[in-house]
Amino acid sequence: MSRFLNPRFETLEVYTPGEQPQDQVYTKLNTNESPYPAAPEVVAAIDAEQVRNLRLYSDPECRPLIAKLAEVYGLSPAQVFVSNGSDDILNFAFMAFSGQPGRAAFPDVTYGFYQVFADLHQVTATVIPLQPDFSVRVDDYLNLDQMIVLANPNAQVGCALPRQDMERIIASNPDHVVVVDEAYVDFGAESCVPLIDHYPNLLVVQTFSKSRSLAGARLGFALGSAELIADLNRIKYSTNPYNVNRLTMAAGVAALEAQAYYDANSQKIQATRAWTVRELERLGFTVIPSQANFVLAGHSRVDGETIYRELKRRGILVRHFTPVRIANFNRITIGSQEQMELLVRTLGELV
Ligand SMILES: *Cc1c(COP(=O)(O)O)cnc(C)c1O
């Protein structure tokens, strides 16, 4: 840290992204990317013409992309916001909606970035423990009198609440924004999007990084009341008006037009997930029920850290977290069937 850094940031605990090693090719099951490539339409959308046009700024209003998202999700363009990955939007949401002084509630085991954004924006976090089975207890989130951030399906864990339960939380906190992070919703959970027209305090955040195979393009979007979207635009126009680049914008539009391709991939991943859970249980793992493209799995005899290390030695990357509640587990991305067969064979040798 230099002596020039604002002391406010001295104690910030930064987010640690999953490993993206460049030294060798791993079977990469650690950051929940799709095992399947972007749709052919997306590849075709990035042509020489698009690259030549990079000399020009992108459209700050992101019109074609927002229009397409509005059409796909049955909303008006004024209810749609896009940005450079959904992390960017979550950052904006903490900045915009946590109040003064800032407060925000989220579970103890969830996406690690929520705590980082809270610290960054001097927001006091109300950290609510998940139940022993790692599910969210709805009653813990009623009438909280502060912003609420819930990943549904929950990050790291994989389980999801039904829309009805989410609605109770959203309805009981009408004076505060409820951010529902639906990064994994396309793998079998119920989306809160149908509630948007009933609850002006609901902000649904989604991403192209997981189900749409575009993690490297950096594209996230938020859906909510026109009021909340206008607030996010205030922050965006005070930060980086050209927050989505031209290539990503073209890729995003093309991806939305290839929905059938991505739906088929999501079906494949769900089938592979069911197979993987059965096999892991057969090997003596405890697997938390997942509606996401990953599973959280721990073994009774071999600890999580050892499994992580031994898999890495054998060329397979999974994600190990240090917080005690999940230290004996690993989060394993659901890859292709072939990748999961390799994982299961390798784990069979380890345990
Ligand atoms: C992956 C993930 C994100 C980040 O997505 P990007 O759009 O790639 O920034 C946000 N929230 C959760 C819960 C995630 O798992």
The ligand as a Gaussian input file, in Angstrom:
#p B3LYP/6-31G(d) Opt

LIG

0 1
 C      -20.616000     -15.430000     -11.385000
 C      -21.437000     -14.628000     -10.469000
 C      -21.569000     -13.255000     -10.622000
 C      -20.688000     -12.470000     -11.543000
 O      -21.019000     -12.539000     -12.832000
 P      -20.329000     -11.614000     -13.907000
 O      -21.481000     -11.213000     -14.744000
 O      -19.349000     -12.502000     -14.608000
 O      -19.675000     -10.443000     -13.237000
 C      -22.443000     -12.573000      -9.802000
 N      -23.125000     -13.204000      -8.831000
 C      -22.992000     -14.518000      -8.635000
 C      -23.770000     -15.160000      -7.545000
 C      -22.139000     -15.266000      -9.437000
 O      -21.971000     -16.553000      -9.201000

